[in-house]
Amino acid sequence: MRDGTRVVRAGLPKASEGEPFLPGPVFAGTYGFSGETGTSRYTYGRYHNPTWSFFEEALTELEGGPAVVFSSGMAAVTAVLGSVLGARTGNVLVMPSDGYYTARMLAEGYFASHGVEVRKAPTAGNAQADQLEGATLVWLETPSNPCLETCDLAELIGKAHKQNALVAVDNTTPTVLGQQPLMLGADFSVSSDSKGLTGHSDLILGHVAARGQEWADRLRAFRTQQGAIPGPMEVWLAHRSLATLEMRVQRQCENAMNVARYLGTRTEVLSVRYPGLSRDPSFGIASKQMKYFGPIVSFVLEDKEKADRFLTACKLVITATSFGGVHSTAERRARWGGDAIPAGFIRFSAGCEDGEDIVEDLSQALDAV
Ligand SMILES: *Cc1c(COP(=O)(O)O)cnc(C)c1O
């Protein structure tokens, strides 16, 4: 089956007379349960929930490995770091220096202070390859956020496995339709589902898909013990949203490409990055391992004042953080600190609006700068 069909049908039970296609959310703290443990599929709400099971089945089908859903992308990240590294001396984590900010903070804060050695190298140029000796876990994120650098997943995964390291890929930006880490050999595909996967900017959620059942079981045990479980309503909304993933991603990527091309024609824009532009430094690797280039376009205006004036002048594009939603958004990323970017750096996320309206809005806002 093709992607467009798979996302519509993923995880649904066989249609049956008088039943909805996707069963509604099950709200349960506890379930009727007599007899010994192991005799009943559902016992207590922190351990399992039928709504999670349907969504996890959907993700398992799409990712190509057993998936576990978490209350947020960071809970998913924490589960992988916690299960693989523990908080103990002697383990080595290799991270991208330009990866997702909060993941870096968690590694360099909590895990480093409990004895994990954290090494960092940039995403571009496969620089993490030089840090692999003795590594326990290699963390990759491509395209990186917000600078959209890429690294060669198959090559780095091969090198890491030669060192007996496990490899996790933060696949949030491309989503499982855009890039398939498990197919490229990764041990974990990690995602914040608060972004493009669910795509409506109305929930916080995350998941991990593992290469084998053993790691999935360990991640599930981590979730049960640590307690970062998702709410059934969020998971149900996420499963409902999954059906339109291919249509959304196609439209967003088409819009992002047009925006990137248009921005390149404007003299106010000092530089533009989009992995789908054939002249972009990320294009070579991206076109080899990605099916879609993602919704994010990064560009730089001269300074903070011009960037702020641009955002204020936008009428359609909403100033907001995050990305991957159906609404086009943009923000001056340096307001957060923590990333090595110029003050006038804008992260734009293409939504599903009509592309001509988006370009017209950006055009009039750049005129106002
Ligand atoms: C947002 C994001 C996360 C964290 O996800 P939350 O759902 O906000 O906890 C992790 N990695 C990347 C690349 C992200 O964009």
The ligand as a Gaussian input file, in Angstrom:
#p B3LYP/6-31G(d) Opt

LIG

0 1
 C        9.439000      20.127000      19.863000
 C       10.580000      19.210000      19.706000
 C       10.938000      18.305000      20.715000
 C       10.208000      18.258000      22.034000
 O        8.876000      17.908000      21.888000
 P        7.696000      18.337000      22.916000
 O        6.518000      17.624000      22.354000
 O        7.593000      19.823000      22.875000
 O        8.093000      17.848000      24.268000
 C       12.013000      17.456000      20.478000
 N       12.712000      17.504000      19.330000
 C       12.417000      18.363000      18.339000
 C       13.229000      18.386000      17.088000
 C       11.345000      19.251000      18.508000
 O       11.067000      20.125000      17.534000

